[in-house]
Amino acid sequence: MDSVLNEGGHEEYLRKNMLLNYGFKNSYYKQTPPNNLVNHYGDINKDNSIENLSAETIETTNWYSGDDGIYAPIAEASDFLEKLMKGEILNEKTLKEMTTWNDEDKPDYGLGLMVD
C-alpha cells in the first residue's frame, strides 16, 4: 500500500483501489462527477428563494479530503456501508476502533465514523 500511496496519494489510492476494486463504478472521489446527476437545490441565503446549488456543492465537496469529497448514488453508498460493517473493507481491529464510540451513553463519534 505504501508504494501506491507514494505514487498518487490517498486520492488515487481511493479511486483505484477502493472504488473500482469494490465495484463502485458510479462513485467519484474529489472529482467533478458527470453532468447527469440530480441537481441540488436549497435556500442558501435564507431569503425564501430556492436556487440550484449543484455547482457550489461540487466545488465545496472537492475541497475536503477523507470525510467528504465523495459522490455516490444511493445504491453504491448503501453497498459501501454494508460491506464496511460486515468487515469486507477494513480489518476487524480497525472496524472495532471505528465503532468504539466517544460516549457510550450518547454515541456520536468513533474513529472516522459518526452517528447522526
N, CA and C atoms as an extended XYZ file, in Angstrom:
348
Properties=species:S:1:pos:R:3:atomname:S:1:resname:S:1:resid:I:1 pbc="F F F"
N         0.812       -1.187        0.000 N   MET     1
C         0.000        0.000        0.000 CA  MET     1
C         0.860        1.258        0.000 C   MET     1
N         1.994        1.259        0.701 N   ASP     2
C         2.838        2.445        0.756 CA  ASP     2
C         3.266        2.910       -0.625 C   ASP     2
N         3.644        1.969       -1.508 N   SER     3
C         4.082        2.371       -2.842 CA  SER     3
C         2.939        3.004       -3.626 C   SER     3
N         1.728        2.488       -3.444 N   VAL     4
C         0.567        3.061       -4.120 CA  VAL     4
C         0.313        4.469       -3.617 C   VAL     4
N         0.406        4.655       -2.298 N   LEU     5
C         0.173        5.977       -1.729 CA  LEU     5
C         1.242        6.960       -2.186 C   LEU     5
N         2.493        6.511       -2.296 N   ASN     6
C         3.567        7.399       -2.740 CA  ASN     6
C         3.403        7.811       -4.196 C   ASN     6
N         2.833        6.947       -5.007 N   GLU     7
C         2.685        7.236       -6.432 CA  GLU     7
C         1.621        8.288       -6.703 C   GLU     7
N         0.488        8.227       -6.042 N   GLY     8
C        -0.579        9.159       -6.364 CA  GLY     8
C        -1.319        9.692       -5.161 C   GLY     8
N        -0.853        9.388       -3.970 N   GLY     9
C        -1.504        9.870       -2.777 CA  GLY     9
C        -2.786        9.130       -2.472 C   GLY     9
N        -3.438        9.561       -1.417 N   HIS    10
C        -4.637        8.855       -0.979 CA  HIS    10
C        -5.775        8.991       -1.970 C   HIS    10
N        -5.829       10.102       -2.716 N   GLU    11
C        -6.907       10.265       -3.698 CA  GLU    11
C        -6.848        9.175       -4.756 C   GLU    11
N        -5.677        8.963       -5.303 N   GLU    12
C        -5.508        7.939       -6.336 CA  GLU    12
C        -5.748        6.550       -5.752 C   GLU    12
N        -5.271        6.332       -4.522 N   TYR    13
C        -5.487        5.045       -3.869 CA  TYR    13
C        -6.985        4.769       -3.723 C   TYR    13
N        -7.719        5.749       -3.227 N   LEU    14
C        -9.160        5.552       -3.051 CA  LEU    14
C        -9.867        5.335       -4.385 C   LEU    14
N        -9.490        6.100       -5.394 N   ARG    15
C       -10.142        5.944       -6.699 CA  ARG    15
C        -9.899        4.568       -7.287 C   ARG    15
N        -8.641        4.152       -7.309 N   LYS    16
C        -8.294        2.898       -7.986 CA  LYS    16
C        -8.549        1.664       -7.125 C   LYS    16
N        -8.149        1.726       -5.871 N   ASN    17
C        -8.154        0.528       -5.045 CA  ASN    17
C        -9.415        0.351       -4.216 C   ASN    17
N       -10.104        1.410       -3.931 N   MET    18
C       -11.327        1.257       -3.148 CA  MET    18
C       -12.551        1.286       -4.048 C   MET    18
N       -12.734        2.365       -4.763 N   LEU    19
C       -13.952        2.497       -5.561 CA  LEU    19
C       -14.042        1.444       -6.652 C   LEU    19
N       -13.003        1.304       -7.439 N   LEU    20
C       -13.065        0.363       -8.562 CA  LEU    20
C       -12.979       -1.092       -8.125 C   LEU    20
N       -12.116       -1.393       -7.157 N   ASN    21
C       -11.982       -2.779       -6.701 CA  ASN    21
C       -13.254       -3.336       -6.071 C   ASN    21
N       -14.044       -2.471       -5.489 N   TYR    22
C       -15.278       -2.923       -4.855 CA  TYR    22
C       -16.493       -2.721       -5.750 C   TYR    22
N       -16.263       -2.343       -7.000 N   GLY    23
C       -17.347       -2.249       -7.964 CA  GLY    23
C       -18.154       -0.969       -7.920 C   GLY    23
N       -17.633        0.060       -7.295 N   PHE    24
C       -18.351        1.330       -7.225 CA  PHE    24
C       -18.006        2.160       -8.466 C   PHE    24
N       -18.613        1.813       -9.572 N   LYS    25
C       -18.272        2.411      -10.868 CA  LYS    25
C       -18.909        3.772      -11.094 C   LYS    25
N       -19.907        4.118      -10.281 N   ASN    26
C       -20.588        5.394      -10.439 CA  ASN    26
C       -20.329        6.317       -9.258 C   ASN    26
N       -19.263        6.046       -8.512 N   SER    27
C       -18.870        6.879       -7.384 CA  SER    27
C       -17.587        7.611       -7.748 C   SER    27
N       -17.450        8.815       -7.236 N   TYR    28
C       -16.308        9.669       -7.576 CA  TYR    28
C       -15.754       10.271       -6.303 C   TYR    28
N       -14.428       10.336       -6.203 N   TYR    29
C       -13.784       10.942       -5.043 CA  TYR    29
C       -12.938       12.115       -5.502 C   TYR    29
N       -13.281       13.290       -4.979 N   LYS    30
C       -12.575       14.527       -5.300 CA  LYS    30
C       -12.422       14.727       -6.809 C   LYS    30
N       -13.457       14.392       -7.540 N   GLN    31
C       -13.515       14.594       -8.982 CA  GLN    31
C       -14.892       15.172       -9.283 C   GLN    31
N       -14.963       16.036      -10.247 N   THR    32
C       -16.272       16.527      -10.653 CA  THR    32
C       -17.002       15.393      -11.342 C   THR    32
N       -18.161       15.029      -10.815 N   PRO    33
C       -18.908       13.913      -11.411 CA  PRO    33
C       -19.498       14.315      -12.756 C   PRO    33
N       -19.937       13.338      -13.535 N   PRO    34
C       -20.553       13.659      -14.823 CA  PRO    34
C       -21.787       14.542      -14.631 C   PRO    34
N       -22.148       15.222      -15.661 N   ASN    35
C       -23.250       16.172      -15.585 CA  ASN    35
C       -24.612       15.499      -15.696 C   ASN    35
N       -24.722       14.236      -15.326 N   ASN    36
C       -26.012       13.560      -15.412 CA  ASN    36
C       -26.590       13.250      -14.037 C   ASN    36
N       -26.073       13.922      -13.015 N   LEU    37
C       -26.564       13.701      -11.660 CA  LEU    37
C       -27.758       14.600      -11.376 C   LEU    37
N       -28.506       14.253      -10.364 N   VAL    38
C       -29.639       15.065       -9.932 CA  VAL    38
C       -29.098       16.372       -9.367 C   VAL    38
N       -29.719       17.485       -9.723 N   ASN    39
C       -29.293       18.781       -9.203 CA  ASN    39
C       -29.663       18.919       -7.734 C   ASN    39
N       -28.945       19.782       -7.062 N   HIS    40
C       -29.122       20.040       -5.635 CA  HIS    40
C       -29.670       21.454       -5.482 C   HIS    40
N       -30.805       21.595       -4.813 N   TYR    41
C       -31.443       22.896       -4.642 CA  TYR    41
C       -31.565       23.238       -3.167 C   TYR    41
N       -31.517       24.527       -2.857 N   GLY    42
C       -31.700       24.952       -1.477 CA  GLY    42
C       -31.807       26.453       -1.372 C   GLY    42
N       -32.074       26.896       -0.167 N   ASP    43
C       -32.213       28.325        0.135 CA  ASP    43
C       -30.964       28.754        0.892 C   ASP    43
N       -29.850       28.864        0.184 N   ILE    44
C       -28.557       29.134        0.816 CA  ILE    44
C       -28.508       30.497        1.497 C   ILE    44
N       -29.228       31.469        0.958 N   ASN    45
C       -29.212       32.827        1.519 CA  ASN    45
C       -30.304       33.052        2.562 C   ASN    45
N       -31.105       32.022        2.821 N   LYS    46
C       -32.213       32.097        3.775 CA  LYS    46
C       -33.116       33.291        3.492 C   LYS    46
N       -33.440       33.450        2.188 N   ASP    47
C       -34.305       34.550        1.768 CA  ASP    47
C       -35.573       34.033        1.083 C   ASP    47
N       -35.914       32.764        1.354 N   ASN    48
C       -37.082       32.102        0.758 CA  ASN    48
C       -36.989       31.989       -0.758 C   ASN    48
N       -35.776       32.001       -1.272 N   SER    49
C       -35.560       31.841       -2.703 CA  SER    49
C       -34.749       30.559       -2.930 C   SER    49
N       -35.380       29.570       -3.540 N   ILE    50
C       -34.712       28.297       -3.816 CA  ILE    50
C       -33.894       28.446       -5.097 C   ILE    50
N       -32.645       28.020       -5.041 N   GLU    51
C       -31.781       28.108       -6.217 CA  GLU    51
C       -30.993       26.819       -6.402 C   GLU    51
N       -30.500       26.608       -7.608 N   ASN    52
C       -29.707       25.433       -7.934 CA  ASN    52
C       -28.318       25.614       -7.322 C   ASN    52
N       -27.954       24.730       -6.403 N   LEU    53
C       -26.674       24.810       -5.706 CA  LEU    53
C       -25.698       23.738       -6.171 C   LEU    53
N       -25.985       23.104       -7.294 N   SER    54
C       -25.158       21.984       -7.756 CA  SER    54
C       -23.703       22.372       -7.936 C   SER    54
N       -23.430       23.475       -8.606 N   ALA    55
C       -22.034       23.890       -8.848 CA  ALA    55
C       -21.324       24.194       -7.536 C   ALA    55
N       -22.000       24.887       -6.620 N   GLU    56
C       -21.401       25.213       -5.327 CA  GLU    56
C       -21.141       23.948       -4.510 C   GLU    56
N       -22.073       23.013       -4.566 N   THR    57
C       -21.919       21.765       -3.826 CA  THR    57
C       -20.710       20.992       -4.339 C   THR    57
N       -20.566       20.900       -5.647 N   ILE    58
C       -19.414       20.198       -6.236 CA  ILE    58
C       -18.125       20.894       -5.858 C   ILE    58
N       -18.096       22.201       -5.949 N   GLU    59
C       -16.877       22.956       -5.634 CA  GLU    59
C       -16.454       22.746       -4.185 C   GLU    59
N       -17.384       22.902       -3.237 N   THR    60
C       -17.008       22.763       -1.829 CA  THR    60
C       -16.729       21.310       -1.455 C   THR    60
N       -17.439       20.372       -2.030 N   THR    61
C       -17.176       18.964       -1.726 CA  THR    61
C       -15.784       18.565       -2.192 C   THR    61
N       -15.327       19.095       -3.296 N   ASN    62
C       -13.995       18.761       -3.807 CA  ASN    62
C       -12.869       19.363       -2.971 C   ASN    62
N       -13.170       20.303       -2.089 N   TRP    63
C       -12.138       20.886       -1.224 CA  TRP    63
C       -11.676       19.921       -0.162 C   TRP    63
N       -12.578       19.075        0.330 N   TYR    64
C       -12.314       18.275        1.515 CA  TYR    64
C       -11.694       16.922        1.177 C   TYR    64
N       -10.978       16.388        2.146 N   SER    65
C       -10.372       15.069        1.993 CA  SER    65
C       -10.793       14.189        3.158 C   SER    65
N       -10.927       12.918        2.863 N   GLY    66
C       -11.219       11.970        3.927 CA  GLY    66
C       -12.700       11.809        4.191 C   GLY    66
N       -13.281       12.734        4.948 N   ASP    67
C       -14.680       12.571        5.334 CA  ASP    67
C       -15.641       13.217        4.349 C   ASP    67
N       -15.168       13.735        3.293 N   ASP    68
C       -16.028       14.390        2.314 CA  ASP    68
C       -15.398       14.172        0.948 C   ASP    68
N       -15.952       14.782       -0.043 N   GLY    69
C       -15.353       14.705       -1.363 CA  GLY    69
C       -15.819       13.534       -2.192 C   GLY    69
N       -16.813       12.801       -1.727 N   ILE    70
C       -17.262       11.643       -2.498 CA  ILE    70
C       -18.698       11.844       -2.975 C   ILE    70
N       -18.904       11.448       -4.199 N   TYR    71
C       -20.233       11.461       -4.804 CA  TYR    71
C       -20.575       10.015       -5.129 C   TYR    71
N       -21.724        9.576       -4.658 N   ALA    72
C       -22.111        8.188       -4.895 CA  ALA    72
C       -23.621        8.092       -5.003 C   ALA    72
N       -24.096        7.267       -5.929 N   PRO    73
C       -25.539        7.012       -5.948 CA  PRO    73
C       -25.917        6.234       -4.692 C   PRO    73
N       -27.147        6.371       -4.273 N   ILE    74
C       -27.577        5.781       -3.006 CA  ILE    74
C       -27.329        4.270       -2.950 C   ILE    74
N       -27.480        3.572       -4.066 N   ALA    75
C       -27.261        2.119       -4.065 CA  ALA    75
C       -25.798        1.791       -3.759 C   ALA    75
N       -24.859        2.557       -4.326 N   GLU    76
C       -23.443        2.303       -4.059 CA  GLU    76
C       -23.064        2.743       -2.651 C   GLU    76
N       -23.626        3.845       -2.173 N   ALA    77
C       -23.349        4.287       -0.801 CA  ALA    77
C       -23.835        3.241        0.194 C   ALA    77
N       -25.016        2.719       -0.046 N   SER    78
C       -25.584        1.679        0.815 CA  SER    78
C       -24.731        0.408        0.769 C   SER    78
N       -24.307        0.027       -0.428 N   ASP    79
C       -23.471       -1.164       -0.596 CA  ASP    79
C       -22.141       -0.982        0.138 C   ASP    79
N       -21.568        0.222        0.046 N   PHE    80
C       -20.316        0.501        0.747 CA  PHE    80
C       -20.498        0.331        2.266 C   PHE    80
N       -21.543        0.944        2.810 N   LEU    81
C       -21.775        0.840        4.258 CA  LEU    81
C       -22.010       -0.603        4.693 C   LEU    81
N       -22.726       -1.354        3.869 N   GLU    82
C       -22.967       -2.752        4.191 CA  GLU    82
C       -21.655       -3.540        4.194 C   GLU    82
N       -20.833       -3.349        3.180 N   LYS    83
C       -19.533       -4.035        3.111 CA  LYS    83
C       -18.630       -3.604        4.269 C   LYS    83
N       -18.646       -2.316        4.581 N   LEU    84
C       -17.834       -1.805        5.680 CA  LEU    84
C       -18.220       -2.470        6.994 C   LEU    84
N       -19.505       -2.481        7.294 N   MET    85
C       -19.960       -3.013        8.575 CA  MET    85
C       -19.858       -4.538        8.663 C   MET    85
N       -19.794       -5.219        7.538 N   LYS    86
C       -19.601       -6.672        7.537 CA  LYS    86
C       -18.125       -7.049        7.596 C   LYS    86
N       -17.240       -6.063        7.607 N   GLY    87
C       -15.811       -6.330        7.690 CA  GLY    87
C       -15.173       -6.712        6.365 C   GLY    87
N       -15.806       -6.371        5.268 N   GLU    88
C       -15.268       -6.721        3.949 CA  GLU    88
C       -14.294       -5.682        3.413 C   GLU    88
N       -14.216       -4.511        4.041 N   ILE    89
C       -13.342       -3.447        3.548 CA  ILE    89
C       -12.174       -3.218        4.499 C   ILE    89
N       -12.435       -3.182        5.785 N   LEU    90
C       -11.395       -2.967        6.789 CA  LEU    90
C       -11.237       -4.220        7.645 C   LEU    90
N       -10.077       -4.347        8.261 N   ASN    91
C        -9.887       -5.494        9.133 CA  ASN    91
C       -10.685       -5.308       10.424 C   ASN    91
N       -10.838       -6.374       11.172 N   GLU    92
C       -11.685       -6.387       12.366 CA  GLU    92
C       -11.227       -5.365       13.406 C   GLU    92
N        -9.920       -5.235       13.592 N   LYS    93
C        -9.385       -4.303       14.589 CA  LYS    93
C        -9.743       -2.859       14.234 C   LYS    93
N        -9.568       -2.485       12.988 N   THR    94
C        -9.870       -1.117       12.560 CA  THR    94
C       -11.362       -0.837       12.660 C   THR    94
N       -12.184       -1.793       12.244 N   LEU    95
C       -13.625       -1.618       12.337 CA  LEU    95
C       -14.057       -1.467       13.796 C   LEU    95
N       -13.433       -2.211       14.694 N   LYS    96
C       -13.734       -2.101       16.130 CA  LYS    96
C       -13.396       -0.704       16.627 C   LYS    96
N       -12.267       -0.153       16.186 N   GLU    97
C       -11.893        1.205       16.581 CA  GLU    97
C       -12.914        2.219       16.059 C   GLU    97
N       -13.397        2.007       14.849 N   MET    98
C       -14.373        2.930       14.267 CA  MET    98
C       -15.696        2.909       15.017 C   MET    98
N       -16.038        1.783       15.586 N   THR    99
C       -17.331        1.655       16.265 CA  THR    99
C       -17.204        1.694       17.790 C   THR    99
N       -16.044        2.118       18.276 N   THR   100
C       -15.874        2.377       19.699 CA  THR   100
C       -16.186        3.853       19.885 C   THR   100
N       -17.356        4.127       20.449 N   TRP   101
C       -17.875        5.495       20.496 CA  TRP   101
C       -17.216        6.317       21.595 C   TRP   101
N       -17.150        7.608       21.357 N   ASN   102
C       -16.561        8.528       22.325 CA  ASN   102
C       -17.380        8.604       23.611 C   ASN   102
N       -18.661        8.325       23.542 N   ASP   103
C       -19.543        8.379       24.710 CA  ASP   103
C       -20.588        7.279       24.547 C   ASP   103
N       -20.473        6.221       25.323 N   GLU   104
C       -21.384        5.081       25.177 CA  GLU   104
C       -22.834        5.445       25.501 C   GLU   104
N       -23.057        6.435       26.388 N   ASP   105
C       -24.419        6.841       26.736 CA  ASP   105
C       -25.091        7.639       25.622 C   ASP   105
N       -24.302        8.411       24.909 N   LYS   106
C       -24.829        9.219       23.805 CA  LYS   106
C       -23.809        9.174       22.663 C   LYS   106
N       -23.706        8.025       21.991 N   PRO   107
C       -22.661        7.876       20.969 CA  PRO   107
C       -22.898        8.799       19.777 C   PRO   107
N       -21.828        9.449       19.346 N   ASP   108
C       -21.940       10.250       18.140 CA  ASP   108
C       -20.689       10.162       17.270 C   ASP   108
N       -19.555        9.725       17.835 N   TYR   109
C       -18.343        9.670       17.028 CA  TYR   109
C       -17.469        8.504       17.433 C   TYR   109
N       -16.998        7.796       16.403 N   GLY   110
C       -15.969        6.769       16.563 CA  GLY   110
C       -14.796        7.207       15.705 C   GLY   110
N       -13.849        6.367       15.471 N   LEU   111
C       -12.681        6.728       14.672 CA  LEU   111
C       -13.072        6.791       13.193 C   LEU   111
N       -13.481        7.961       12.731 N   GLY   112
C       -13.851        8.139       11.335 CA  GLY   112
C       -15.282        7.767       11.009 C   GLY   112
N       -16.088        7.493       12.005 N   LEU   113
C       -17.486        7.097       11.785 CA  LEU   113
C       -18.365        7.892       12.745 C   LEU   113
N       -19.412        8.495       12.198 N   MET   114
C       -20.299        9.304       13.037 CA  MET   114
C       -21.705        8.728       13.049 C   MET   114
N       -22.406        8.943       14.145 N   VAL   115
C       -23.808        8.601       14.283 CA  VAL   115
C       -24.559        9.922       14.289 C   VAL   115
N       -25.561       10.030       13.434 N   ASP   116
C       -26.314       11.278       13.379 CA  ASP   116
C       -27.787       10.975       13.409 C   ASP   116
